[in-house]
Amino acid sequence: MKKISQSTQLSNPQELKSAWIETPLGLMVAIANDKELYFLEFVERDRLDEKIEKFSRNAKANIIPGNTHILKLVESELKEYFCGELKTFNTPLHLTGSSFQKSAWNELLKTPYGKTRSYTEQAVALGKPVAFRAVANANGANNIAIIIPCHRIISHDGKLGGYSSGIAKKKWLLELERKSV
């Protein structure tokens, strides 16, 4: 099972390293220290610069280019994932967000590879059956694409719903997983 750290903020700024990772869906940016992955997003994501800036403030982190064991691990695991060979990531994660967001993201991790759930089903699983909009907002704030699989959450009517990196990427990821099950 994936190891997840859930502390929210540090009293002194920390140094995190960032690297580009090439994928079949385009470049991704990953941010990590030597122990955990903090951030993974497609470069083409809407307002990526704003999201990284907000993440940096919330995590009280200085982000510099570089490499770490964790960045190498996530790059290797993503290659296996995109080949249809990896269904469960082992990269240790660090979640930066509110307690509700963290609970929503932890629930996302329970959505099986190749399966989908609705925002309502996720809200029910959290014990908050009418909070599907709050769940959708928490999913949209997810800083760790693919590994925390918000792409597996769809609208209650079966439509794909939103995805910050675009519906085409969401559809591609779901098709990859369905044919690799």
C-alpha positions as CSV (number, residue, x, y, z in Angstrom):
1,M,0.0,0.0,0.0
2,K,1.1,3.5,-0.8
3,K,2.7,5.5,2.1
4,I,1.1,8.9,2.4
5,S,2.3,11.8,4.6
6,Q,-0.4,14.2,5.5
7,S,1.3,17.1,7.4
8,T,0.0,20.4,6.0
9,Q,2.6,23.1,6.5
10,L,6.1,23.4,7.7
11,S,7.4,26.2,9.9
12,N,10.5,26.8,7.7
13,P,10.6,26.8,3.9
14,Q,11.7,23.4,2.5
15,E,13.5,22.8,-0.7
16,L,11.8,20.6,-3.3
17,K,13.1,19.5,-6.7
18,S,11.2,19.6,-10.0
19,A,11.7,17.6,-13.2
20,W,9.9,17.2,-16.5
21,I,8.6,13.7,-17.4
22,E,7.7,12.8,-21.0
23,T,4.6,10.7,-21.4
24,P,2.4,9.7,-24.4
25,L,0.0,12.4,-23.4
26,G,2.6,15.1,-23.2
27,L,5.0,16.5,-20.7
28,M,4.3,16.4,-17.0
29,V,6.0,18.3,-14.2
30,A,6.8,16.4,-11.0
31,I,7.9,18.0,-7.7
32,A,9.4,15.9,-4.8
33,N,12.0,15.7,-2.1
34,D,14.1,12.6,-1.4
35,K,11.2,10.9,0.4
36,E,7.8,11.8,-1.2
37,L,6.1,13.1,-4.3
38,Y,4.3,16.4,-3.7
39,F,3.1,17.4,-7.2
40,L,2.5,15.8,-10.6
41,E,0.6,17.6,-13.4
42,F,0.4,17.8,-17.1
43,V,2.3,20.9,-18.4
44,E,-0.7,21.7,-20.6
45,R,-3.1,21.9,-17.6
46,D,-5.2,25.0,-17.3
47,R,-3.4,27.7,-15.2
48,L,-0.5,25.4,-14.3
49,D,1.7,28.4,-13.2
50,E,-0.9,29.6,-10.7
51,K,-1.4,26.0,-9.4
52,I,2.4,25.6,-8.8
53,E,2.6,29.0,-7.1
54,K,-0.3,28.2,-4.8
55,F,1.1,24.8,-4.1
56,S,4.5,26.3,-3.2
57,R,2.9,28.8,-0.8
58,N,0.7,26.1,0.9
59,A,3.7,23.7,1.2
60,K,6.0,26.5,2.2
61,A,8.5,25.3,-0.3
62,N,11.2,26.6,-2.6
63,I,11.1,24.7,-5.8
64,I,14.3,24.2,-7.9
65,P,15.1,22.1,-10.9
66,G,16.8,18.9,-10.0
67,N,16.4,15.2,-9.4
68,T,15.7,12.8,-6.6
69,H,15.2,9.1,-6.0
70,I,11.4,9.8,-5.9
71,L,11.4,11.7,-9.2
72,K,13.2,8.8,-10.9
73,L,10.8,6.3,-9.3
74,V,7.7,8.2,-10.5
75,E,9.1,8.5,-14.0
76,S,9.8,4.8,-14.1
77,E,6.3,4.0,-12.7
78,L,4.6,6.3,-15.2
79,K,6.4,4.5,-18.1
80,E,5.1,1.2,-16.8
81,Y,1.6,2.7,-16.3
82,F,1.5,4.1,-19.9
83,C,2.5,0.7,-21.2
84,G,-0.4,-0.9,-19.4
85,E,1.9,-2.8,-17.1
86,L,1.4,-0.9,-13.8
87,K,-1.9,-0.8,-12.0
88,T,-0.8,0.3,-8.6
89,F,1.8,3.0,-7.9
90,N,4.2,2.6,-5.1
91,T,5.6,6.2,-5.1
92,P,5.2,7.7,-1.6
93,L,3.0,10.7,-1.6
94,H,2.8,13.9,0.4
95,L,-0.7,15.5,0.4
96,T,-1.0,19.3,0.8
97,G,-4.5,20.4,1.4
98,S,-7.4,20.7,3.8
99,S,-8.6,17.7,5.8
100,F,-11.6,17.3,3.5
101,Q,-9.5,17.4,0.4
102,K,-7.2,14.8,1.8
103,S,-10.1,12.5,2.7
104,A,-11.5,13.0,-0.9
105,W,-8.0,12.1,-2.4
106,N,-7.6,9.1,-0.1
107,E,-11.0,7.9,-1.3
108,L,-9.9,8.4,-4.9
109,L,-7.0,6.0,-4.2
110,K,-9.6,3.3,-3.5
111,T,-11.2,3.6,-7.0
112,P,-9.9,0.5,-8.8
113,Y,-7.8,0.6,-11.9
114,G,-9.9,0.4,-15.0
115,K,-13.1,1.3,-13.1
116,T,-15.1,4.5,-12.7
117,R,-17.2,6.0,-9.9
118,S,-19.4,9.0,-9.8
119,Y,-18.8,12.1,-7.7
120,T,-22.0,11.1,-5.8
121,E,-20.6,7.6,-5.1
122,Q,-17.3,9.2,-3.9
123,A,-19.3,11.5,-1.6
124,V,-21.3,8.6,-0.2
125,A,-18.1,6.7,0.5
126,L,-16.9,9.7,2.4
127,G,-20.0,9.6,4.5
128,K,-21.2,12.9,3.0
129,P,-23.8,11.9,0.4
130,V,-24.9,15.4,-0.5
131,A,-21.4,16.8,-0.8
132,F,-20.8,15.7,-4.4
133,R,-20.0,19.3,-5.5
134,A,-17.5,19.7,-2.7
135,V,-16.0,16.3,-3.7
136,A,-15.7,17.6,-7.3
137,N,-14.0,20.7,-6.1
138,A,-11.6,18.7,-4.0
139,N,-10.8,16.4,-6.9
140,G,-10.1,19.5,-9.0
141,A,-7.6,20.6,-6.4
142,N,-5.7,17.3,-6.6
143,N,-2.0,18.1,-7.1
144,I,-1.0,14.5,-8.1
145,A,-2.5,13.5,-11.4
146,I,-2.9,9.9,-12.5
147,I,-1.5,8.5,-9.2
148,I,-4.4,10.0,-7.3
149,P,-6.8,8.9,-10.0
150,C,-9.4,11.8,-10.3
151,H,-9.7,10.8,-14.0
152,R,-11.7,7.7,-12.8
153,I,-14.5,9.9,-11.4
154,I,-17.4,10.7,-13.8
155,S,-20.8,12.4,-13.6
156,H,-23.7,10.4,-12.2
157,D,-25.2,10.2,-15.7
158,G,-22.1,8.4,-17.1
159,K,-20.7,11.5,-18.8
160,L,-17.0,12.1,-18.3
161,G,-17.4,15.3,-16.4
162,G,-14.5,17.7,-15.9
163,Y,-10.8,17.1,-15.9
164,S,-8.3,19.9,-15.4
165,S,-6.0,18.6,-18.1
166,G,-8.8,18.2,-20.6
167,I,-11.5,15.7,-21.4
168,A,-9.4,14.1,-24.2
169,K,-6.7,13.2,-21.7
170,K,-9.3,11.8,-19.3
171,K,-10.8,9.7,-22.0
172,W,-7.4,8.4,-23.1
173,L,-6.4,7.4,-19.6
174,L,-9.8,5.6,-19.0
175,E,-9.4,3.7,-22.3
176,L,-5.8,2.8,-21.5
177,E,-6.9,1.3,-18.2
178,R,-10.0,-0.5,-19.6
179,K,-7.9,-2.3,-22.2
180,S,-5.2,-3.2,-19.7
181,V,-7.5,-4.8,-17.1
